[in-house]
Amino acid sequence: MMPVRAGDEFESLAKANGQRYWSARDVMDWVGETSWPAFKKTMNRAISICATLGIPILDHFTPVSRKIGGRVVEDYKLSRQACFFTVLNGDPENVKVALLQTYLFSLSVLLGSPEFDHFESAERVAIRFCGLK
């Protein structure tokens, strides 16, 4: 699997409710992690990055509840930046984590260009970058 294909799959996990976001549990499943506590530990390291840098945590890691298999479970709505910080702290020996790290890093370099000065432009370019409509 190439990083762009991994990017396509990652982008297809996104949902929108006024703002584009990813379910932490969907990302966890996609990368092949089976333990919520282990994935949450990785997310907590990402949250620590945000705290250290003064990035508003709740803007990127929004706690929510969700029903899975008839049970209400903890989940998070993750911004693209939250996904980036989370996979950055993931296991690089996991092929999907490594591919997603590569994809999100490449995308961040592209979006770090001066011509992308606001979030809406970034989202449009991310979609175009993956060939999604």
Secondary structure per residue as TSV (DSSP state, phi and psi in degrees):
chain	resnum	aa	ss	phi	psi
A	1	M	-	360.0	133.4
A	2	M	-	-92.2	158.1
A	3	P	H	-55.9	-37.3
A	4	V	H	-67.6	-39.3
A	5	R	H	-64.2	-42.3
A	6	A	H	-60.3	-38.2
A	7	G	H	-63.2	-41.4
A	8	D	H	-58.2	-47.5
A	9	E	H	-64.3	-42.9
A	10	F	H	-61.0	-47.0
A	11	E	H	-62.6	-32.5
A	12	S	H	-69.7	-16.8
A	13	L	T	-78.3	-16.5
A	14	A	-	-66.2	149.1
A	15	K	E	-124.4	165.1
A	16	A	E	-136.2	135.9
A	17	N	S	-146.8	66.8
A	18	G	S	85.4	-25.0
A	19	Q	S	-150.1	145.8
A	20	R	E	-76.5	135.8
A	21	Y	E	-151.5	167.2
A	22	W	E	-124.4	139.7
A	23	S	E	-75.2	130.2
A	24	A	H	-58.6	-40.2
A	25	R	H	-68.4	-33.3
A	26	D	H	-66.3	-43.3
A	27	V	H	-64.1	-43.5
A	28	M	H	-56.7	-48.1
A	29	D	H	-62.7	-42.7
A	30	W	H	-62.7	-40.2
A	31	V	H	-79.1	-6.4
A	32	G	T	90.5	11.3
A	33	E	-	-77.8	133.4
A	34	T	-	-107.5	-8.4
A	35	S	-	-109.5	114.2
A	36	W	H	-60.9	-44.6
A	37	P	H	-57.9	-39.3
A	38	A	H	-66.9	-42.8
A	39	F	H	-67.1	-38.5
A	40	K	H	-65.5	-34.5
A	41	K	H	-62.2	-41.9
A	42	T	H	-63.4	-43.0
A	43	M	H	-63.6	-38.0
A	44	N	H	-63.8	-34.3
A	45	R	H	-65.5	-38.5
A	46	A	H	-64.9	-40.5
A	47	I	H	-63.0	-37.0
A	48	S	H	-63.0	-36.8
A	49	I	H	-59.8	-47.2
A	50	C	H	-60.7	-44.2
A	51	A	H	-61.1	-44.5
A	52	T	H	-61.5	-38.6
A	53	L	H	-89.3	-1.5
A	54	G	T	74.3	22.7
A	55	I	-	-83.6	128.8
A	56	P	-	-59.8	110.6
A	57	I	H	-60.5	-47.0
A	58	L	H	-69.3	-15.8
A	59	D	H	-72.9	-20.2
A	60	H	H	-120.0	-26.1
A	61	F	E	-126.2	90.0
A	62	T	E	-98.9	114.8
A	63	P	E	-67.9	135.5
A	64	V	E	-142.3	165.9
A	65	S	E	-109.4	153.8
A	66	R	E	-151.8	148.8
A	67	K	E	-93.8	126.1
A	68	I	E	-134.2	121.9
A	69	G	T	58.7	34.6
A	70	G	T	82.3	-3.1
A	71	R	E	-108.9	145.4
A	72	V	E	-87.2	123.9
A	73	V	E	-125.8	160.5
A	74	E	E	-74.2	141.4
A	75	D	E	-150.0	176.1
A	76	Y	E	-138.6	144.6
A	77	K	E	-89.8	122.3
A	78	L	E	-108.6	134.1
A	79	S	-	-74.8	170.4
A	80	R	H	-58.3	-41.4
A	81	Q	H	-63.7	-39.9
A	82	A	H	-63.3	-40.9
A	83	C	H	-61.7	-43.7
A	84	F	H	-59.8	-50.6
A	85	F	H	-64.5	-35.0
A	86	T	H	-68.2	-50.4
A	87	V	H	-69.9	-25.8
A	88	L	H	-59.9	-31.1
A	89	N	T	-95.1	4.5
A	90	G	S	-80.6	177.9
A	91	D	-	-76.0	109.9
A	92	P	T	-68.7	-11.5
A	93	E	T	-81.7	-12.7
A	94	N	S	-80.7	118.8
A	95	V	H	-57.3	-44.3
A	96	K	H	-67.0	-36.6
A	97	V	H	-63.1	-46.1
A	98	A	H	-62.0	-42.1
A	99	L	H	-65.0	-41.9
A	100	L	H	-68.5	-36.1
A	101	Q	H	-59.6	-45.4
A	102	T	H	-63.9	-46.1
A	103	Y	H	-61.6	-50.7
A	104	L	H	-67.9	-34.4
A	105	F	H	-65.1	-46.1
A	106	S	H	-59.6	-42.6
A	107	L	H	-65.0	-40.2
A	108	S	H	-66.0	-35.6
A	109	V	H	-65.2	-46.0
A	110	L	H	-60.1	-45.5
A	111	L	H	-77.4	-14.0
A	112	G	T	-77.8	-5.0
A	113	S	S	-65.5	148.8
A	114	P	T	-58.7	-25.6
A	115	E	T	-72.3	-12.4
A	116	F	-	-104.2	88.2
A	117	D	-	-100.6	0.1
A	118	H	S	-151.4	161.2
A	119	F	H	-57.6	-41.1
A	120	E	H	-60.8	-41.3
A	121	S	H	-61.7	-42.3
A	122	A	H	-60.9	-43.7
A	123	E	H	-64.9	-42.7
A	124	R	H	-62.7	-41.7
A	125	V	H	-67.8	-39.6
A	126	A	H	-59.9	-42.0
A	127	I	H	-66.8	-44.9
A	128	R	H	-64.6	-38.7
A	129	F	H	-58.3	-34.5
A	130	C	H	-92.5	-7.5
A	131	G	T	79.0	18.6
A	132	L	-	-85.4	153.6
A	133	K	-	-103.7	360.0
